[in-house]
């Protein structure tokens, strides 16, 4: 019988025994903002491409479509805040790991 089973201990520590700290949460949020920004930019570029095809190369109709969305201004503010956070978090990562 192995040592772990003899004393009723797990073979390896479970992830839930660790208390979430600031660095862990910042890293997770940095990754989530990166995914969100990538998906958002991909969606906007694809919608721009298809609007150019569908609206006979009229770029102004694409921006009119974007301005007609009710949530556009709030979305733009959230997007810029996430972009600034992601950029500054990346700089902090470079500073900590590579001593800029």
N, C-alpha and C positions, 0 to 999 in steps of 0.2 A: 504494500500500500504506500502510495506516495505521501510526501510531507503535506501537500496542500489538502488532500482528502482526510488525512489524519486529524488535522486541526480545523476542518470545515472552513478553509480559506479559499478564495477564488484563485485561479491560476494566474490571472493578470488583473490589475485594477480596472474597475469599470469607469467609464467616462463620467458618470454622474457623481462620483465622489469628489471631483475637482470643482472648486468654486470658481465661477466665471470672473475673470479679472478684466481690467481695462484693456490690456493688450489683446486678449482673446476676442473681446467684443469689437474692438476697433478693426481687427483683422477680418472678422466675419462681415462687418458692415462695409469694409473696403471692397471685399469680394462681391457682396450683393450690389453695391453701387456700380461696380464695374460691369456686372451682368446687365443691370438695368440700363445703363448708359449705352452699352453695345446694342441691346435689343431696340432701344429707342432710336438710335441713329440709323440702324438697319431699316427699321420701319419707315422712318422719314425719308431716307434715300430711295427706298423701293417705291414709296408713294409718290415721290417726286418723279421718278423714272416713268411710272405708269401714268401719271398725270400728263407728262409731256407726250406720251404716246396717245393717250385718250383725248386730250384737248388740243391736238394738232400743234404741238410745240409752243403752246401759249403758257409761259411761266407765270404770268400775272394771275391766271385763273387758279393755279396751285396755291399761291399765297393768299388769294381771296378765299379759297376753301379753308386754309389754315386759320385765317382771321375770323371766319364765320363760326368756328368752333367756340362754344361758350367757355370751356375750361382752358382754352389756349393760354391765357395770360397767367393763370395759376400754375399750369403745367410748365410754362417757360421759367417761372421763378423757382419751382421745385427742381427742375432740370439743372438750372445754373447753380443752385446751392449744392446739389449732389456732385456736379462737375467740379466745383471749387473744393469740396470736401475730398473728393477722390484724388485730385491733384495734390493737395496739401498732405494728405495721408501718404501718398506715394513719395513725396519729398521727405517726409519724416522717416519713412522706411529706409530710404537711401542714406539719410543722415545717420540713423542708428546702425545700420549694417555696414556701410562703407565709409563712414566718417567724412562726409562732404565738408 
